[in-house]
Amino acid sequence: MKLHIREFAKLAGVSVRTLHFYDEIGLLKPSSVDEQNGYRYYDEHSLTRMQEILFYRELDFPLKEIRMVLSSPDYD
């Protein structure tokens, strides 16, 4: 599965701008970027990570803390 950023945003229920911001702060990187046109693509792993981010956002965790939790080597 390879989704263009708009498709992924719609599926996840977030804006394209949110995905750009999450990429900028290192919270959710696209699975690939087309070098010719700069289009961002997301895969199943990205969707799983997005679900985790949305779960922590629902619990009112700040983005910095979510990034720390998800990037922790002990996170499972």
PDB file of N, CA, C and O in Angstrom, chain B, residues numbered from 101:
ATOM      1  N   MET B 101       0.849  -1.180   0.000  1.00  0.00           N
ATOM      2  CA  MET B 101       0.000   0.000   0.000  1.00  0.00           C
ATOM      3  C   MET B 101       0.892   1.239   0.000  1.00  0.00           C
ATOM      4  O   MET B 101       1.796   1.372   0.825  1.00  0.00           O
ATOM      5  N   LYS B 102       0.625   2.119  -0.919  1.00  0.00           N
ATOM      6  CA  LYS B 102       1.368   3.365  -1.014  1.00  0.00           C
ATOM      7  C   LYS B 102       0.354   4.471  -1.264  1.00  0.00           C
ATOM      8  O   LYS B 102      -0.270   4.513  -2.324  1.00  0.00           O
ATOM      9  N   LEU B 103       0.186   5.369  -0.292  1.00  0.00           N
ATOM     10  CA  LEU B 103      -0.816   6.418  -0.394  1.00  0.00           C
ATOM     11  C   LEU B 103      -0.172   7.781  -0.581  1.00  0.00           C
ATOM     12  O   LEU B 103       0.811   8.111   0.083  1.00  0.00           O
ATOM     13  N   HIS B 104      -0.733   8.568  -1.489  1.00  0.00           N
ATOM     14  CA  HIS B 104      -0.321   9.950  -1.653  1.00  0.00           C
ATOM     15  C   HIS B 104      -0.743  10.712  -0.393  1.00  0.00           C
ATOM     16  O   HIS B 104      -1.658  10.284   0.311  1.00  0.00           O
ATOM     17  N   ILE B 105      -0.097  11.812  -0.112  1.00  0.00           N
ATOM     18  CA  ILE B 105      -0.327  12.545   1.132  1.00  0.00           C
ATOM     19  C   ILE B 105      -1.800  12.918   1.321  1.00  0.00           C
ATOM     20  O   ILE B 105      -2.307  12.849   2.440  1.00  0.00           O
ATOM     21  N   ARG B 106      -2.490  13.311   0.258  1.00  0.00           N
ATOM     22  CA  ARG B 106      -3.911  13.681   0.388  1.00  0.00           C
ATOM     23  C   ARG B 106      -4.769  12.480   0.763  1.00  0.00           C
ATOM     24  O   ARG B 106      -5.670  12.589   1.594  1.00  0.00           O
ATOM     25  N   GLU B 107      -4.489  11.347   0.155  1.00  0.00           N
ATOM     26  CA  GLU B 107      -5.230  10.125   0.473  1.00  0.00           C
ATOM     27  C   GLU B 107      -4.991   9.725   1.921  1.00  0.00           C
ATOM     28  O   GLU B 107      -5.920   9.355   2.639  1.00  0.00           O
ATOM     29  N   PHE B 108      -3.728   9.804   2.338  1.00  0.00           N
ATOM     30  CA  PHE B 108      -3.375   9.432   3.701  1.00  0.00           C
ATOM     31  C   PHE B 108      -4.035  10.376   4.703  1.00  0.00           C
ATOM     32  O   PHE B 108      -4.563   9.931   5.722  1.00  0.00           O
ATOM     33  N   ALA B 109      -4.005  11.669   4.417  1.00  0.00           N
ATOM     34  CA  ALA B 109      -4.614  12.654   5.306  1.00  0.00           C
ATOM     35  C   ALA B 109      -6.109  12.389   5.470  1.00  0.00           C
ATOM     36  O   ALA B 109      -6.640  12.438   6.580  1.00  0.00           O
ATOM     37  N   LYS B 110      -6.773  12.114   4.369  1.00  0.00           N
ATOM     38  CA  LYS B 110      -8.208  11.834   4.424  1.00  0.00           C
ATOM     39  C   LYS B 110      -8.486  10.576   5.233  1.00  0.00           C
ATOM     40  O   LYS B 110      -9.403  10.555   6.054  1.00  0.00           O
ATOM     41  N   LEU B 111      -7.708   9.537   5.009  1.00  0.00           N
ATOM     42  CA  LEU B 111      -7.876   8.279   5.729  1.00  0.00           C
ATOM     43  C   LEU B 111      -7.642   8.466   7.237  1.00  0.00           C
ATOM     44  O   LEU B 111      -8.359   7.893   8.057  1.00  0.00           O
ATOM     45  N   ALA B 112      -6.641   9.266   7.590  1.00  0.00           N
ATOM     46  CA  ALA B 112      -6.293   9.476   8.999  1.00  0.00           C
ATOM     47  C   ALA B 112      -7.162  10.537   9.674  1.00  0.00           C
ATOM     48  O   ALA B 112      -7.191  10.628  10.901  1.00  0.00           O
ATOM     49  N   GLY B 113      -7.866  11.335   8.878  1.00  0.00           N
ATOM     50  CA  GLY B 113      -8.715  12.375   9.455  1.00  0.00           C
ATOM     51  C   GLY B 113      -7.938  13.600   9.919  1.00  0.00           C
ATOM     52  O   GLY B 113      -8.332  14.271  10.873  1.00  0.00           O
ATOM     53  N   VAL B 114      -6.837  13.884   9.243  1.00  0.00           N
ATOM     54  CA  VAL B 114      -6.031  15.065   9.563  1.00  0.00           C
ATOM     55  C   VAL B 114      -5.820  15.862   8.271  1.00  0.00           C
ATOM     56  O   VAL B 114      -6.145  15.394   7.180  1.00  0.00           O
ATOM     57  N   SER B 115      -5.279  17.055   8.412  1.00  0.00           N
ATOM     58  CA  SER B 115      -5.029  17.869   7.227  1.00  0.00           C
ATOM     59  C   SER B 115      -3.655  17.558   6.633  1.00  0.00           C
ATOM     60  O   SER B 115      -2.780  17.007   7.301  1.00  0.00           O
ATOM     61  N   VAL B 116      -3.491  17.921   5.375  1.00  0.00           N
ATOM     62  CA  VAL B 116      -2.196  17.781   4.717  1.00  0.00           C
ATOM     63  C   VAL B 116      -1.176  18.655   5.445  1.00  0.00           C
ATOM     64  O   VAL B 116      -0.018  18.270   5.606  1.00  0.00           O
ATOM     65  N   ARG B 117      -1.614  19.823   5.879  1.00  0.00           N
ATOM     66  CA  ARG B 117      -0.731  20.733   6.621  1.00  0.00           C
ATOM     67  C   ARG B 117      -0.215  20.076   7.895  1.00  0.00           C
ATOM     68  O   ARG B 117       0.951  20.247   8.251  1.00  0.00           O
ATOM     69  N   THR B 118      -1.070  19.325   8.585  1.00  0.00           N
ATOM     70  CA  THR B 118      -0.663  18.600   9.792  1.00  0.00           C
ATOM     71  C   THR B 118       0.430  17.596   9.455  1.00  0.00           C
ATOM     72  O   THR B 118       1.412  17.477  10.188  1.00  0.00           O
ATOM     73  N   LEU B 119       0.269  16.882   8.367  1.00  0.00           N
ATOM     74  CA  LEU B 119       1.279  15.897   7.967  1.00  0.00           C
ATOM     75  C   LEU B 119       2.598  16.572   7.615  1.00  0.00           C
ATOM     76  O   LEU B 119       3.667  16.051   7.935  1.00  0.00           O
ATOM     77  N   HIS B 120       2.530  17.717   6.965  1.00  0.00           N
ATOM     78  CA  HIS B 120       3.752  18.474   6.669  1.00  0.00           C
ATOM     79  C   HIS B 120       4.442  18.889   7.969  1.00  0.00           C
ATOM     80  O   HIS B 120       5.663  18.790   8.092  1.00  0.00           O
ATOM     81  N   PHE B 121       3.651  19.351   8.932  1.00  0.00           N
ATOM     82  CA  PHE B 121       4.205  19.774  10.216  1.00  0.00           C
ATOM     83  C   PHE B 121       4.803  18.589  10.973  1.00  0.00           C
ATOM     84  O   PHE B 121       5.893  18.703  11.535  1.00  0.00           O
ATOM     85  N   TYR B 122       4.110  17.466  10.993  1.00  0.00           N
ATOM     86  CA  TYR B 122       4.629  16.281  11.669  1.00  0.00           C
ATOM     87  C   TYR B 122       5.944  15.822  11.044  1.00  0.00           C
ATOM     88  O   TYR B 122       6.844  15.364  11.748  1.00  0.00           O
ATOM     89  N   ASP B 123       6.049  15.944   9.736  1.00  0.00           N
ATOM     90  CA  ASP B 123       7.308  15.628   9.056  1.00  0.00           C
ATOM     91  C   ASP B 123       8.394  16.612   9.483  1.00  0.00           C
ATOM     92  O   ASP B 123       9.520  16.212   9.781  1.00  0.00           O
ATOM     93  N   GLU B 124       8.057  17.880   9.510  1.00  0.00           N
ATOM     94  CA  GLU B 124       9.011  18.936   9.872  1.00  0.00           C
ATOM     95  C   GLU B 124       9.595  18.734  11.266  1.00  0.00           C
ATOM     96  O   GLU B 124      10.787  18.955  11.476  1.00  0.00           O
ATOM     97  N   ILE B 125       8.762  18.313  12.220  1.00  0.00           N
ATOM     98  CA  ILE B 125       9.249  18.139  13.597  1.00  0.00           C
ATOM     99  C   ILE B 125       9.755  16.722  13.867  1.00  0.00           C
ATOM    100  O   ILE B 125      10.179  16.418  14.982  1.00  0.00           O
ATOM    101  N   GLY B 126       9.713  15.863  12.861  1.00  0.00           N
ATOM    102  CA  GLY B 126      10.245  14.517  13.008  1.00  0.00           C
ATOM    103  C   GLY B 126       9.324  13.537  13.701  1.00  0.00           C
ATOM    104  O   GLY B 126       9.768  12.492  14.175  1.00  0.00           O
ATOM    105  N   LEU B 127       8.045  13.864  13.765  1.00  0.00           N
ATOM    106  CA  LEU B 127       7.085  12.983  14.432  1.00  0.00           C
ATOM    107  C   LEU B 127       6.596  11.873  13.500  1.00  0.00           C
ATOM    108  O   LEU B 127       6.453  10.725  13.920  1.00  0.00           O
ATOM    109  N   LEU B 128       6.341  12.215  12.239  1.00  0.00           N
ATOM    110  CA  LEU B 128       5.877  11.234  11.268  1.00  0.00           C
ATOM    111  C   LEU B 128       6.466  11.584   9.907  1.00  0.00           C
ATOM    112  O   LEU B 128       6.016  12.518   9.244  1.00  0.00           O
ATOM    113  N   LYS B 129       7.462  10.833   9.509  1.00  0.00           N
ATOM    114  CA  LYS B 129       8.108  11.035   8.214  1.00  0.00           C
ATOM    115  C   LYS B 129       7.360  10.214   7.158  1.00  0.00           C
ATOM    116  O   LYS B 129       6.855   9.133   7.461  1.00  0.00           O
ATOM    117  N   PRO B 130       7.287  10.714   5.936  1.00  0.00           N
ATOM    118  CA  PRO B 130       6.692   9.896   4.874  1.00  0.00           C
ATOM    119  C   PRO B 130       7.552   8.662   4.626  1.00  0.00           C
ATOM    120  O   PRO B 130       8.757   8.681   4.878  1.00  0.00           O
ATOM    121  N   SER B 131       6.943   7.601   4.137  1.00  0.00           N
ATOM    122  CA  SER B 131       7.710   6.391   3.863  1.00  0.00           C
ATOM    123  C   SER B 131       8.625   6.582   2.664  1.00  0.00           C
ATOM    124  O   SER B 131       9.678   5.952   2.569  1.00  0.00           O
ATOM    125  N   SER B 132       8.215   7.464   1.740  1.00  0.00           N
ATOM    126  CA  SER B 132       9.069   7.794   0.603  1.00  0.00           C
ATOM    127  C   SER B 132       8.682   9.160   0.052  1.00  0.00           C
ATOM    128  O   SER B 132       7.561   9.636   0.232  1.00  0.00           O
ATOM    129  N   VAL B 133       9.642   9.769  -0.621  1.00  0.00           N
ATOM    130  CA  VAL B 133       9.419  11.056  -1.276  1.00  0.00           C
ATOM    131  C   VAL B 133       9.931  10.928  -2.702  1.00  0.00           C
ATOM    132  O   VAL B 133      11.077  10.536  -2.925  1.00  0.00           O
ATOM    133  N   ASP B 134       9.088  11.256  -3.658  1.00  0.00           N
ATOM    134  CA  ASP B 134       9.486  11.215  -5.060  1.00  0.00           C
ATOM    135  C   ASP B 134      10.491  12.336  -5.304  1.00  0.00           C
ATOM    136  O   ASP B 134      10.175  13.512  -5.123  1.00  0.00           O
ATOM    137  N   GLU B 135      11.689  11.970  -5.712  1.00  0.00           N
ATOM    138  CA  GLU B 135      12.755  12.952  -5.893  1.00  0.00           C
ATOM    139  C   GLU B 135      12.495  13.896  -7.061  1.00  0.00           C
ATOM    140  O   GLU B 135      13.022  15.008  -7.083  1.00  0.00           O
ATOM    141  N   GLN B 136      11.694  13.470  -8.028  1.00  0.00           N
ATOM    142  CA  GLN B 136      11.432  14.313  -9.188  1.00  0.00           C
ATOM    143  C   GLN B 136      10.426  15.423  -8.901  1.00  0.00           C
ATOM    144  O   GLN B 136      10.582  16.548  -9.374  1.00  0.00           O
ATOM    145  N   ASN B 137       9.391  15.099  -8.122  1.00  0.00           N
ATOM    146  CA  ASN B 137       8.349  16.100  -7.895  1.00  0.00           C
ATOM    147  C   ASN B 137       8.130  16.449  -6.418  1.00  0.00           C
ATOM    148  O   ASN B 137       7.348  17.349  -6.113  1.00  0.00           O
ATOM    149  N   GLY B 138       8.801  15.757  -5.505  1.00  0.00           N
ATOM    150  CA  GLY B 138       8.686  16.058  -4.077  1.00  0.00           C
ATOM    151  C   GLY B 138       7.435  15.528  -3.415  1.00  0.00           C
ATOM    152  O   GLY B 138       7.191  15.827  -2.246  1.00  0.00           O
ATOM    153  N   TYR B 139       6.624  14.741  -4.130  1.00  0.00           N
ATOM    154  CA  TYR B 139       5.406  14.182  -3.540  1.00  0.00           C
ATOM    155  C   TYR B 139       5.771  13.223  -2.419  1.00  0.00           C
ATOM    156  O   TYR B 139       6.718  12.442  -2.518  1.00  0.00           O
ATOM    157  N   ARG B 140       4.999  13.304  -1.364  1.00  0.00           N
ATOM    158  CA  ARG B 140       5.214  12.442  -0.199  1.00  0.00           C
ATOM    159  C   ARG B 140       4.230  11.283  -0.247  1.00  0.00           C
ATOM    160  O   ARG B 140       3.064  11.447  -0.606  1.00  0.00           O
ATOM    161  N   TYR B 141       4.724  10.112   0.123  1.00  0.00           N
ATOM    162  CA  TYR B 141       3.903   8.905   0.141  1.00  0.00           C
ATOM    163  C   TYR B 141       4.006   8.236   1.503  1.00  0.00           C
ATOM    164  O   TYR B 141       5.040   8.290   2.168  1.00  0.00           O
ATOM    165  N   TYR B 142       2.919   7.612   1.896  1.00  0.00           N
ATOM    166  CA  TYR B 142       2.834   6.947   3.195  1.00  0.00           C
ATOM    167  C   TYR B 142       2.404   5.502   2.995  1.00  0.00           C
ATOM    168  O   TYR B 142       1.713   5.175   2.030  1.00  0.00           O
ATOM    169  N   ASP B 143       2.823   4.634   3.924  1.00  0.00           N
ATOM    170  CA  ASP B 143       2.502   3.213   3.818  1.00  0.00           C
ATOM    171  C   ASP B 143       1.784   2.730   5.068  1.00  0.00           C
ATOM    172  O   ASP B 143       1.359   3.534   5.897  1.00  0.00           O
ATOM    173  N   GLU B 144       1.650   1.414   5.203  1.00  0.00           N
ATOM    174  CA  GLU B 144       0.947   0.824   6.348  1.00  0.00           C
ATOM    175  C   GLU B 144       1.636   1.134   7.673  1.00  0.00           C
ATOM    176  O   GLU B 144       0.974   1.370   8.683  1.00  0.00           O
ATOM    177  N   HIS B 145       2.963   1.133   7.665  1.00  0.00           N
ATOM    178  CA  HIS B 145       3.707   1.469   8.885  1.00  0.00           C
ATOM    179  C   HIS B 145       3.397   2.907   9.306  1.00  0.00           C
ATOM    180  O   HIS B 145       3.246   3.192  10.494  1.00  0.00           O
ATOM    181  N   SER B 146       3.306   3.796   8.343  1.00  0.00           N
ATOM    182  CA  SER B 146       2.974   5.201   8.624  1.00  0.00           C
ATOM    183  C   SER B 146       1.578   5.300   9.237  1.00  0.00           C
ATOM    184  O   SER B 146       1.350   6.089  10.154  1.00  0.00           O
ATOM    185  N   LEU B 147       0.654   4.502   8.730  1.00  0.00           N
ATOM    186  CA  LEU B 147      -0.715   4.524   9.247  1.00  0.00           C
ATOM    187  C   LEU B 147      -0.752   4.045  10.697  1.00  0.00           C
ATOM    188  O   LEU B 147      -1.465   4.614  11.523  1.00  0.00           O
ATOM    189  N   THR B 148       0.003   3.018  10.999  1.00  0.00           N
ATOM    190  CA  THR B 148       0.073   2.525  12.376  1.00  0.00           C
ATOM    191  C   THR B 148       0.634   3.595  13.299  1.00  0.00           C
ATOM    192  O   THR B 148       0.106   3.835  14.385  1.00  0.00           O
ATOM    193  N   ARG B 149       1.706   4.233  12.856  1.00  0.00           N
ATOM    194  CA  ARG B 149       2.310   5.305  13.671  1.00  0.00           C
ATOM    195  C   ARG B 149       1.332   6.474  13.835  1.00  0.00           C
ATOM    196  O   ARG B 149       1.258   7.071  14.909  1.00  0.00           O
ATOM    197  N   MET B 150       0.593   6.797  12.791  1.00  0.00           N
ATOM    198  CA  MET B 150      -0.388   7.879  12.880  1.00  0.00           C
ATOM    199  C   MET B 150      -1.470   7.541  13.892  1.00  0.00           C
ATOM    200  O   MET B 150      -1.909   8.411  14.644  1.00  0.00           O
ATOM    201  N   GLN B 151      -1.898   6.305  13.920  1.00  0.00           N
ATOM    202  CA  GLN B 151      -2.897   5.879  14.908  1.00  0.00           C
ATOM    203  C   GLN B 151      -2.356   6.057  16.327  1.00  0.00           C
ATOM    204  O   GLN B 151      -3.084   6.483  17.224  1.00  0.00           O
ATOM    205  N   GLU B 152      -1.086   5.734  16.527  1.00  0.00           N
ATOM    206  CA  GLU B 152      -0.469   5.912  17.842  1.00  0.00           C
ATOM    207  C   GLU B 152      -0.402   7.397  18.206  1.00  0.00           C
ATOM    208  O   GLU B 152      -0.682   7.774  19.344  1.00  0.00           O
ATOM    209  N   ILE B 153      -0.037   8.225  17.252  1.00  0.00           N
ATOM    210  CA  ILE B 153       0.026   9.669  17.494  1.00  0.00           C
ATOM    211  C   ILE B 153      -1.352  10.195  17.870  1.00  0.00           C
ATOM    212  O   ILE B 153      -1.493  10.948  18.833  1.00  0.00           O
ATOM    213  N   LEU B 154      -2.365   9.798  17.111  1.00  0.00           N
ATOM    214  CA  LEU B 154      -3.727  10.261  17.396  1.00  0.00           C
ATOM    215  C   LEU B 154      -4.221   9.774  18.754  1.00  0.00           C
ATOM    216  O   LEU B 154      -4.963  10.481  19.436  1.00  0.00           O
ATOM    217  N   PHE B 155      -3.815   8.575  19.147  1.00  0.00           N
ATOM    218  CA  PHE B 155      -4.174   8.052  20.468  1.00  0.00           C
ATOM    219  C   PHE B 155      -3.605   8.950  21.566  1.00  0.00           C
ATOM    220  O   PHE B 155      -4.323   9.344  22.484  1.00  0.00           O
ATOM    221  N   TYR B 156      -2.328   9.269  21.470  1.00  0.00           N
ATOM    222  CA  TYR B 156      -1.703  10.130  22.486  1.00  0.00           C
ATOM    223  C   TYR B 156      -2.233  11.559  22.433  1.00  0.00           C
ATOM    224  O   TYR B 156      -2.339  12.215  23.469  1.00  0.00           O
ATOM    225  N   ARG B 157      -2.570  12.053  21.233  1.00  0.00           N
ATOM    226  CA  ARG B 157      -3.162  13.392  21.123  1.00  0.00           C
ATOM    227  C   ARG B 157      -4.515  13.417  21.829  1.00  0.00           C
ATOM    228  O   ARG B 157      -4.861  14.401  22.483  1.00  0.00           O
ATOM    229  N   GLU B 158      -5.273  12.342  21.697  1.00  0.00           N
ATOM    230  CA  GLU B 158      -6.575  12.247  22.358  1.00  0.00           C
ATOM    231  C   GLU B 158      -6.420  12.317  23.882  1.00  0.00           C
ATOM    232  O   GLU B 158      -7.314  12.792  24.583  1.00  0.00           O
ATOM    233  N   LEU B 159      -5.288  11.842  24.381  1.00  0.00           N
ATOM    234  CA  LEU B 159      -4.996  11.894  25.811  1.00  0.00           C
ATOM    235  C   LEU B 159      -4.315  13.197  26.210  1.00  0.00           C
ATOM    236  O   LEU B 159      -3.851  13.336  27.342  1.00  0.00           O
ATOM    237  N   ASP B 160      -4.254  14.155  25.283  1.00  0.00           N
ATOM    238  CA  ASP B 160      -3.687  15.495  25.505  1.00  0.00           C
ATOM    239  C   ASP B 160      -2.185  15.513  25.768  1.00  0.00           C
ATOM    240  O   ASP B 160      -1.691  16.400  26.464  1.00  0.00           O
ATOM    241  N   PHE B 161      -1.455  14.545  25.219  1.00  0.00           N
ATOM    242  CA  PHE B 161       0.000  14.574  25.312  1.00  0.00           C
ATOM    243  C   PHE B 161       0.510  15.649  24.353  1.00  0.00           C
ATOM    244  O   PHE B 161      -0.012  15.773  23.245  1.00  0.00           O
ATOM    245  N   PRO B 162       1.517  16.429  24.754  1.00  0.00           N
ATOM    246  CA  PRO B 162       2.129  17.383  23.822  1.00  0.00           C
ATOM    247  C   PRO B 162       2.909  16.638  22.733  1.00  0.00           C
ATOM    248  O   PRO B 162       3.376  15.521  22.955  1.00  0.00           O
ATOM    249  N   LEU B 163       3.046  17.252  21.569  1.00  0.00           N
ATOM    250  CA  LEU B 163       3.724  16.610  20.446  1.00  0.00           C
ATOM    251  C   LEU B 163       5.158  16.215  20.775  1.00  0.00           C
ATOM    252  O   LEU B 163       5.612  15.148  20.362  1.00  0.00           O
ATOM    253  N   LYS B 164       5.872  17.052  21.508  1.00  0.00           N
ATOM    254  CA  LYS B 164       7.258  16.724  21.879  1.00  0.00           C
ATOM    255  C   LYS B 164       7.315  15.452  22.708  1.00  0.00           C
ATOM    256  O   LYS B 164       8.200  14.615  22.529  1.00  0.00           O
ATOM    257  N   GLU B 165       6.365  15.322  23.611  1.00  0.00           N
ATOM    258  CA  GLU B 165       6.340  14.131  24.459  1.00  0.00           C
ATOM    259  C   GLU B 165       5.961  12.885  23.651  1.00  0.00           C
ATOM    260  O   GLU B 165       6.505  11.805  23.880  1.00  0.00           O
ATOM    261  N   ILE B 166       5.035  13.037  22.717  1.00  0.00           N
ATOM    262  CA  ILE B 166       4.653  11.912  21.853  1.00  0.00           C
ATOM    263  C   ILE B 166       5.862  11.451  21.051  1.00  0.00           C
ATOM    264  O   ILE B 166       6.117  10.252  20.935  1.00  0.00           O
ATOM    265  N   ARG B 167       6.603  12.403  20.498  1.00  0.00           N
ATOM    266  CA  ARG B 167       7.797  12.058  19.721  1.00  0.00           C
ATOM    267  C   ARG B 167       8.801  11.306  20.591  1.00  0.00           C
ATOM    268  O   ARG B 167       9.405  10.333  20.140  1.00  0.00           O
ATOM    269  N   MET B 168       8.983  11.750  21.834  1.00  0.00           N
ATOM    270  CA  MET B 168       9.924  11.079  22.735  1.00  0.00           C
ATOM    271  C   MET B 168       9.460   9.666  23.063  1.00  0.00           C
ATOM    272  O   MET B 168      10.264   8.734  23.071  1.00  0.00           O
ATOM    273  N   VAL B 169       8.185   9.506  23.330  1.00  0.00           N
ATOM    274  CA  VAL B 169       7.641   8.188  23.670  1.00  0.00           C
ATOM    275  C   VAL B 169       7.784   7.229  22.501  1.00  0.00           C
ATOM    276  O   VAL B 169       8.259   6.105  22.665  1.00  0.00           O
ATOM    277  N   LEU B 170       7.369   7.678  21.311  1.00  0.00           N
ATOM    278  CA  LEU B 170       7.383   6.791  20.152  1.00  0.00           C
ATOM    279  C   LEU B 170       8.787   6.471  19.655  1.00  0.00           C
ATOM    280  O   LEU B 170       9.003   5.423  19.045  1.00  0.00           O
ATOM    281  N   SER B 171       9.731   7.349  19.906  1.00  0.00           N
ATOM    282  CA  SER B 171      11.088   7.097  19.452  1.00  0.00           C
ATOM    283  C   SER B 171      11.961   6.409  20.512  1.00  0.00           C
ATOM    284  O   SER B 171      13.128   6.109  20.261  1.00  0.00           O
ATOM    285  N   SER B 172      11.398   6.169  21.671  1.00  0.00           N
ATOM    286  CA  SER B 172      12.135   5.497  22.727  1.00  0.00           C
ATOM    287  C   SER B 172      12.478   4.068  22.321  1.00  0.00           C
ATOM    288  O   SER B 172      11.633   3.374  21.756  1.00  0.00           O
ATOM    289  N   PRO B 173      13.702   3.614  22.597  1.00  0.00           N
ATOM    290  CA  PRO B 173      14.078   2.241  22.238  1.00  0.00           C
ATOM    291  C   PRO B 173      13.251   1.197  23.011  1.00  0.00           C
ATOM    292  O   PRO B 173      13.160   0.045  22.585  1.00  0.00           O
ATOM    293  N   ASP B 174      12.660   1.587  24.123  1.00  0.00           N
ATOM    294  CA  ASP B 174      11.861   0.665  24.926  1.00  0.00           C
ATOM    295  C   ASP B 174      10.396   0.634  24.512  1.00  0.00           C
ATOM    296  O   ASP B 174       9.619  -0.164  25.037  1.00  0.00           O
ATOM    297  N   TYR B 175      10.012   1.502  23.568  1.00  0.00           N
ATOM    298  CA  TYR B 175       8.597   1.586  23.168  1.00  0.00           C
ATOM    299  C   TYR B 175       8.187   0.325  22.401  1.00  0.00           C
ATOM    300  O   TYR B 175       8.878  -0.125  21.488  1.00  0.00           O
ATOM    301  N   ASP B 176       7.066  -0.215  22.796  1.00  0.00           N
ATOM    302  CA  ASP B 176       6.522  -1.397  22.115  1.00  0.00           C
ATOM    303  C   ASP B 176       5.036  -1.208  21.893  1.00  0.00           C
ATOM    304  O   ASP B 176       4.379  -2.086  21.334  1.00  0.00           O
TER     305      ASP B 176
END
